[in-house]
Amino acid sequence: MRAVLTRLWRVRKALILYAGLLLMGLYLGDLLRDIVIPEVRPMNEPMMHRLISLTLILFVVTAALPFVPGAEIGLALLMVFGGKAAAVVYLSMIGALTLSFSVARVVPLSMLSSGLSWLGLRRAARFADELDALPRHERLSHVLNKVPSGPGEMVVRNRYLALAIAINVPGNSLVGGGGGLAFVAGASGLFSFPAFLLTIMLAVAPVPLFFAFS
């Protein structure tokens, strides 16, 4: 018990940050839904277009952030605006995930390592340093050597499928949400941009397609 408490004390900053980000993500998600849903009332076409445009801009920005429940927000938008907005909501979600992935690709791993070290996540910081010292094409083999054989190795080898499943798991905001998952994918260097883009295009498609053809 003492060892567990000691470990928790060491990572207290990370736990506080995690709780703060999770609460912020839930708050932003609720805020965006509150902006949209109460405003759905009879209005002229220009007003409706302005509302939809503002909502989609906010949706892309917030859904790109870690711990924001982007999938749940997208579902709320589809339920409000119906199948006519399916294509726009779909493209907005793709844009949000791509934005998060692209930002992570340009953030130096050394910066992430410093942040992880400050949070008390020393093993994660060392791992980030190890990846930073390797060219991108050598990182996959390094990760495979680190993860235990079995399920861990299977997830890494089938990382695109694992990402697609994780994006669609309800409540994934607890592990970073779509934006957080895309950010980690981009920062790791294990995902090529074309394959990542194809993965999220397929992963995000089912729900908008359902609304589009229902």
Residue, then its C-alpha position, 0 to 999 in steps of 0.5 A: m500500500r505504501a508503495v502505491l501511495t508513493r507512486l501516486w504522490r510522484v505522479r500527482k501532477a499528472l493526475i491533477l492535469y488528467a483530471g483537469l483536462l478531462l473536466m475541461g473536455l467534458y465542459l467544452g463538449d457540453l458548452l458546444r451542445d448548449i450553443v447549438i441545441p437551444e438555437v434550433r428554432p424557426m429562423n431564416e436561411p441566412m441565420m441558419h447558415r451562420l449558426i451551422s458555420l459557427t458550430l462547425i468551426l467550434f466543432v473542428v477546434t474543440a474536437a481536435l483537443p485531447f479529452v474533448p468528446g468529439a464523437e459525442i458532439g458529432l452525434a449531437l450535431l447529426m441528431v439536431f441537423g439530421g442527414k443533410a449535415a452528415a457530409v459536413v459533420y463527417l468532413s469536420m471530424i476528419g479535419a479535427l483529427t487531421l489537425s491534431f495529428s499534424v500538430a503532433r508531428v511538428v511538436p518536438l519529442s524533446m518538448l513532450s519529454s520535458g513535459l512528461s518528466w515535469l509531470g513525474l512520468r519518468r518512464a514515459a519521458r525516457f521512452a519519448d527520448e528514446l524515440d526522439a533519438l531514432p529516425r522515424h523508420e526505426r521507431l516501429s522496431h524499437v517499440l516492438n522490442k519494448v512491448p511485451s509479446g502477445p496482445g501488446e505486440m498485436v496492437v502495435r502491429n495492427r496499430y491502424l486497426a486499433l486506432a480505428i476501434a479506439i476512435n469509435v469506442p464510447g467514452n474514449s474521452l477518458v483516454g484522450g478522445g479522438g483528438g488525444l488519440a490522433f495527437v499520440a499517433g502523430a507524435s509517435g512517428l509510427f503512423s504515416f500521414p496517408a495511412f492515418l488519413l485513410t484510417i480515420m476516413l473509414a473509422v468516422a464514416p459509419v455514423p454519418l452514413f447511417f444518418a445520411f441514408s436514414 
